[in-house]
Amino acid sequence: MTNPAPDALTDQLDRFFRRTVEGIRPGLDIIQALLASLDNPQDATPYIHVAGTNGKGSVCALLSALLNSAGYRTGCYTSPHLQQFNERIQVSGKPIDDGSLSRLIRHVEENADALETEQGLRKATFFECATAMAFTHFRNAAVDWAVIETGMGGRWDATNVGVPAVSVITRIDIDHTNYLGRDPVGIAKEKAGIIKPGVPVVRGPLPDPIAEVIEEVAREVGAPVWRADEVVSIQRVKQGWDGQRIRIDIDGRDLRPVQLPLIGRHQLENAALALTAIEALQAAGRVAVPDQAIAKGFSACRWPGRCQLLSNDPVILLDVAHNPDGARALSQTIRELCGKQPVGLVVGFLGDKDIAGCVNELAAVAKRFWVVPIQHPRAAPVDEVSRVVAAARRPVDAGSLQAMIDEARAWAVEEGGIICIAGSLYLAGEVLDELGGSTSMRRVD
């Protein structure tokens, strides 16, 4: 079949994105009805379900790379995207093609509209339709395994509609406060909603109150808990801007040093979560991932916008740190790699994020800031972000994205420093468009 003309697909996506005005609606009745109308594609493919605040996208990328390297045809559904919607739905590391995407949008929306008009159900949201599209595409593509990332929460998330082979819960912190509140324990309860009776749940090291929530829910439903820090030990051999060399011990089995392109200590935690999920599947006889596939998978893993090196001279990093925990992890990585080099931050945030919390974490390593606007209706005003930076006692300038990147680059050359661009996934997408010259589809949460 022929692919649609680029303008036609853009128009189709624009109409599809307009479903976001319906907002986020708690409840699974609509997504379940929609999937039923599509012959329940979520039941056609075994999958791994990943929830958390930070790191879940990286864990999904790592899991997909490991399964692909072991010879499994693997689907991966993540959100949001950086440049094109196609990135959200991938098979064997390749985004869905335009033709399949166009047909899926049309098919799923027709079913959703029929449910609305014929059964009187509410309008399906953007994320509900996108999730139905992902499950349908994975069935159509006959994937062996799928890796599914929750959108925001867990219990009422549109992805929480089937029975996974294993559930994974990453770091939990305060984010999406409009929907999840500001209580980490309450947020943990929402994330723990993906835990299913008898299904192994993998978790990493978590603060005691949050860990207790996960353990309690698991006990209530009879889900065995696999603690990544008890199954996998990862030690860094060395680290550079292009990645880190790591030594892995899995339940007493010592692997040869492996190259991981993702940098930062937090990525060691994410790698341990992914490996523990694979171990849980291997223990159940569901997959076989030999040691050489681990080395191959990790070295092939790519996850743009996560401490991504954009330039070597001067060093320019791109990261999507948009909450305090993410900013803290980024600051630690910068501190480890930069030594005494001065650091400048180009930042932009959405207005519903904890901007002060992020800036305070970043100011611990940054000598100065440049604030840029984000082309998004929820973007925080530049002057508001600038005031927060000034309150953190750091010099700050503000202007257009290209102008501030040019200023920051000149400063880094003069000072012998490095630049990091951070604060929002939407900013990351705009930066990749600006520096890579590609045309992005509109981004939505």
C-alpha positions in Angstrom: 0.0 0.0 0.0 1.1 3.5 -0.7 1.9 6.0 2.1 -0.2 9.1 2.5 1.2 12.4 1.3 3.1 14.1 4.1 0.6 17.0 4.3 -2.3 14.6 4.4 -0.8 12.7 7.4 0.0 16.0 9.1 -3.7 17.1 8.7 -4.8 13.7 10.0 -2.6 13.9 13.0 -3.7 17.5 13.7 -7.3 16.3 13.8 -6.3 13.4 16.0 -4.4 15.6 18.4 -7.5 17.7 18.9 -8.9 14.9 21.0 -6.5 16.2 23.7 -9.1 18.9 24.5 -11.1 16.1 26.1 -8.4 16.0 28.7 -7.6 13.0 30.9 -10.5 11.0 32.1 -10.0 8.4 34.9 -11.5 5.0 34.2 -11.0 2.1 32.0 -14.5 1.6 30.6 -13.9 3.5 27.3 -10.5 2.0 26.5 -11.9 -1.5 27.3 -14.9 -0.9 25.0 -12.7 0.4 22.3 -10.3 -2.5 22.5 -13.3 -5.0 22.5 -14.5 -3.3 19.2 -11.0 -4.1 17.8 -11.1 -7.8 18.9 -9.0 -7.2 22.0 -5.5 -6.8 20.5 -4.0 -6.4 24.0 -4.6 -10.2 24.5 -2.8 -11.2 21.3 0.8 -10.4 22.4 2.6 -11.1 25.7 3.9 -7.9 27.1 5.9 -6.2 29.9 4.2 -3.3 31.6 6.4 -0.4 32.9 5.2 2.4 35.3 7.0 5.0 37.3 7.9 8.7 37.4 11.4 8.7 36.0 13.3 6.1 34.0 10.4 4.2 32.6 11.1 5.2 29.0 14.8 4.2 29.4 13.8 0.9 30.9 11.4 0.3 28.0 14.2 1.1 25.5 16.6 -1.2 27.3 14.0 -4.1 27.5 13.2 -3.7 23.8 16.9 -3.8 22.9 17.5 -6.9 25.0 14.6 -8.8 23.5 15.4 -7.7 20.0 19.0 -8.8 20.4 17.9 -12.2 21.6 15.9 -12.7 18.3 12.4 -11.7 19.5 10.4 -9.4 17.3 9.5 -6.7 19.8 7.0 -3.9 19.9 7.6 -0.9 22.1 5.0 1.8 23.0 6.2 4.9 24.8 5.1 8.5 25.2 5.3 11.3 24.5 7.4 11.6 21.4 10.3 14.0 20.7 9.8 14.8 17.0 7.3 12.6 15.3 4.3 10.7 16.6 5.6 7.6 14.8 8.3 7.3 17.6 5.7 6.2 20.1 4.9 2.9 18.3 8.0 0.9 17.3 8.7 -2.7 16.1 12.2 -4.0 16.3 13.5 -0.5 17.0 11.8 1.0 13.9 9.0 3.6 14.2 5.7 2.8 12.6 5.6 3.8 8.9 3.3 6.6 7.8 1.0 4.3 5.8 0.3 2.0 8.7 -0.1 5.0 11.1 -2.6 6.7 8.8 -4.7 3.5 8.4 -4.6 2.9 12.2 -5.7 6.4 13.1 -8.6 6.1 10.6 -9.6 2.6 11.8 -9.4 3.3 15.6 -11.2 6.6 15.3 -14.0 5.1 13.3 -14.5 2.5 16.0 -14.3 5.1 18.8 -16.8 7.4 17.0 -19.2 4.5 16.5 -19.0 3.7 20.3 -19.8 7.3 21.0 -22.8 7.6 18.6 -24.2 4.1 18.9 -23.7 3.3 22.5 -23.7 6.8 24.0 -20.2 6.5 25.5 -18.0 9.5 26.0 -15.5 10.6 23.4 -12.3 8.5 23.6 -9.3 10.6 24.5 -6.2 11.0 22.4 -4.2 8.6 24.7 -6.9 6.0 24.8 -7.0 5.9 20.9 -3.2 6.0 20.7 -2.9 3.0 23.1 -5.5 1.1 21.1 -3.5 1.8 18.0 -0.3 0.5 19.6 -1.9 -2.8 20.7 -3.5 -3.2 17.3 -0.3 -2.5 15.4 1.7 -5.0 17.5 -1.0 -7.7 16.7 -0.9 -6.9 13.0 2.9 -6.9 13.0 2.9 -10.4 14.7 5.4 -9.3 17.4 6.7 -11.9 19.8 6.8 -9.5 22.8 5.7 -5.9 23.5 7.0 -3.4 26.0 4.3 -1.0 27.2 4.9 2.2 29.1 2.2 3.8 31.1 1.3 7.3 30.1 1.1 8.9 33.5 -0.3 6.9 36.4 -1.0 3.3 36.6 -4.3 2.2 38.1 -6.5 4.2 35.7 -4.0 4.4 32.9 -5.3 3.4 29.4 -2.5 0.9 29.2 -3.7 -1.0 32.3 -6.1 -3.2 30.4 -4.6 -6.7 30.1 -2.5 -9.1 32.1 1.3 -8.6 31.5 3.9 -11.3 31.8 5.8 -9.0 34.3 5.3 -5.5 35.7 8.1 -3.1 36.4 8.0 0.0 38.6 10.8 2.5 38.3 11.6 5.5 40.5 8.6 7.4 41.9 8.6 11.1 42.5 6.3 14.1 42.4 5.1 14.9 38.9 1.8 15.5 37.1 0.5 17.0 40.3 -2.7 18.2 38.7 -3.8 14.6 38.4 -1.6 12.6 40.9 -1.3 15.1 43.7 1.9 16.0 45.7 2.0 13.0 48.1 4.7 10.5 46.9 2.9 7.7 48.8 -0.4 8.5 47.1 1.5 8.6 43.7 3.0 5.2 44.5 -0.5 3.7 45.1 -1.5 4.9 41.7 1.6 3.4 40.0 1.1 0.2 42.0 -2.2 -0.2 40.2 -0.4 -2.1 37.4 0.4 -5.0 39.8 -1.7 -8.0 38.8 -2.5 -11.2 40.8 0.3 -13.8 40.4 2.3 -11.6 37.9 5.9 -10.9 39.0 6.6 -7.2 39.8 10.1 -5.8 39.5 11.2 -2.8 41.6 14.4 -1.1 42.3 15.7 0.6 45.5 12.9 3.0 46.7 12.4 5.1 49.8 10.9 3.0 52.6 7.3 4.5 52.5 7.1 4.0 48.7 8.6 0.5 48.8 6.1 -0.4 51.5 3.2 0.6 49.3 4.5 -1.6 46.4 5.2 -4.5 48.7 1.8 -4.3 50.4 -0.1 -4.2 47.1 1.9 -7.1 45.8 1.1 -9.1 48.9 -2.6 -8.4 48.6 -2.8 -9.7 45.1 -0.2 -12.5 45.4 2.3 -11.0 43.1 5.9 -12.1 43.7 8.3 -9.2 44.1 11.7 -9.2 42.4 14.1 -6.6 43.8 16.5 -5.5 41.2 19.2 -4.7 43.7 19.1 -8.2 45.0 19.2 -9.9 41.6 21.6 -7.7 39.6 24.7 -5.9 40.5 26.1 -3.4 38.1 29.5 -1.6 38.5 30.8 1.1 36.3 34.3 0.5 34.8 34.5 3.8 33.1 32.3 6.6 31.8 32.6 9.2 29.0 30.4 11.4 27.0 29.7 8.5 24.6 28.5 6.1 27.3 29.7 3.9 30.1 31.5 0.6 30.4 29.8 -1.6 32.9 30.4 -4.9 34.7 27.3 -7.0 35.4 26.7 -9.7 37.9 23.3 -11.5 37.6 22.6 -13.8 40.6 26.3 -14.6 40.9 26.9 -14.9 37.1 29.6 -12.4 36.2 29.4 -11.1 32.6 32.2 -9.6 30.6 32.3 -5.8 30.6 29.5 -4.3 28.5 29.2 -1.0 26.7 26.1 1.0 27.6 25.5 4.2 25.4 23.3 5.7 28.1 25.3 7.8 30.6 24.6 8.6 34.2 24.4 6.6 37.4 20.6 6.5 37.2 20.9 4.5 34.0 22.7 1.7 35.9 19.6 1.4 38.0 17.4 1.3 34.9 19.6 -1.3 33.4 19.3 -3.4 36.5 15.5 -3.1 36.4 15.5 -4.3 32.7 17.8 -7.2 33.4 15.7 -8.3 36.4 12.5 -8.3 34.3 14.3 -10.5 31.8 15.5 -12.8 34.6 11.9 -13.1 35.9 10.7 -14.1 32.4 13.6 -16.5 32.0 12.8 -18.1 35.3 9.2 -18.7 34.1 10.5 -20.2 30.8 9.0 -17.4 28.8 12.2 -16.1 27.1 15.8 -17.0 26.5 18.3 -14.1 26.6 21.9 -15.4 26.6 24.8 -13.3 27.9 25.9 -12.4 24.4 22.5 -11.0 23.7 22.7 -8.8 26.8 26.0 -7.3 25.6 24.6 -6.8 22.1 21.3 -5.4 23.3 22.8 -2.9 25.7 25.4 -1.7 23.2 22.7 -1.1 20.6 20.3 0.7 22.8 19.5 4.3 21.8 17.1 6.6 23.7 17.3 10.2 22.4 17.1 13.2 24.7 18.5 11.4 27.7 22.0 12.9 28.3 22.3 12.9 24.5 25.6 14.2 23.2 24.8 16.8 20.4 28.3 18.3 20.0 31.8 17.5 21.1 33.4 21.0 20.6 32.1 22.4 22.8 30.3 19.6 24.6 26.5 20.1 24.3 24.2 17.7 26.1 20.4 17.3 25.7 18.3 15.9 28.5 14.6 15.8 29.3 14.9 16.4 33.0 11.6 18.0 33.9 11.0 17.2 37.6 13.3 17.6 40.6 14.3 13.9 40.7 15.3 14.0 37.0 17.1 17.3 37.5 19.0 15.7 40.5 20.1 12.8 38.3 21.2 15.1 35.6 23.2 17.2 38.0 24.9 14.1 39.4 25.9 13.0 35.9 27.2 16.4 35.0 29.2 16.6 38.2 30.8 13.2 37.5 31.8 14.0 33.9 32.7 17.7 34.0 35.2 17.9 36.8 36.1 21.5 37.2 34.7 22.7 33.8 32.1 25.4 34.1 28.6 24.4 33.1 25.9 26.5 31.4 22.2 25.5 31.2 19.7 26.3 28.5 16.3 25.7 30.0 12.6 25.8 29.2 9.7 24.4 31.2 6.0 23.7 31.1 4.1 25.8 33.6 2.6 22.9 35.5 6.1 21.5 36.5 8.0 22.2 39.7 10.2 24.8 38.1 11.8 26.0 41.3 12.6 22.4 42.4 14.3 21.7 39.0 16.2 25.0 38.9 17.5 24.6 42.4 18.9 21.1 41.6 20.5 22.3 38.4 21.9 25.4 40.0 24.1 23.2 42.1 26.2 22.5 39.1 25.4 25.4 36.7 27.4 28.6 36.6 24.8 30.5 34.5 21.4 30.0 32.6 19.8 30.9 29.4 15.9 30.7 29.3 14.1 29.9 26.1 10.4 29.7 25.3 8.7 26.4 24.4 6.1 26.2 21.6 3.4 24.6 23.7 0.1 26.0 25.2 1.2 24.9 28.7 4.7 26.5 28.5 5.8 28.6 31.4 6.5 32.3 30.5 10.2 33.0 29.9 10.1 35.9 32.4 8.6 33.6 35.1 11.4 31.0 34.6 14.0 33.8 34.6 12.8 35.1 38.0 13.1 31.6 39.4 16.7 31.3 38.1 17.5 34.8 39.5 16.1 33.7 42.9 18.6 30.8 42.8 21.4 33.4 42.5 22.5 32.5 39.0 23.1 34.9 36.0 20.4 34.5 33.5 19.6 35.7 29.9 16.5 35.0 27.9 15.6 34.9 24.2 14.8 32.7 21.3 16.0 29.1 21.2 18.5 29.7 18.4 19.8 32.9 19.9 20.3 31.4 23.3 22.0 28.3 22.0 24.4 30.5 20.0 25.1 32.6 23.1 25.6 29.5 25.2 27.9 28.0 22.7 30.1 31.1 22.5 30.2 31.2 26.3 31.3 27.6 26.4 34.1 28.2 23.9 35.3 31.2 25.8 35.1 29.7 29.2 36.2 26.2 28.3 32.9 24.9 29.6 30.1 22.6 28.6 26.4 23.3 27.8 23.4 21.3 28.8 19.9 21.9 27.4 17.2 20.6 29.7 13.7 21.2 31.2 11.1 19.6 29.0 10.5 16.9 26.5 9.0 19.5 24.2 12.1 21.6 24.4 14.2 18.5 23.5 12.0 17.9 20.5 12.4 21.5 19.3 16.2 21.4 19.8 16.4 18.2 17.7 14.3 19.9 15.0 16.4 23.0 15.2 19.8 21.3 15.1 18.8 18.4 12.9 16.7 20.3 10.4 13.7 17.9 10.5 10.1 18.8 10.6 8.2 17.6 13.7 4.6 16.7 14.2 2.9 18.5 17.0 3.7 17.0 20.4 1.2 16.2 23.1 1.3 14.6 26.6 
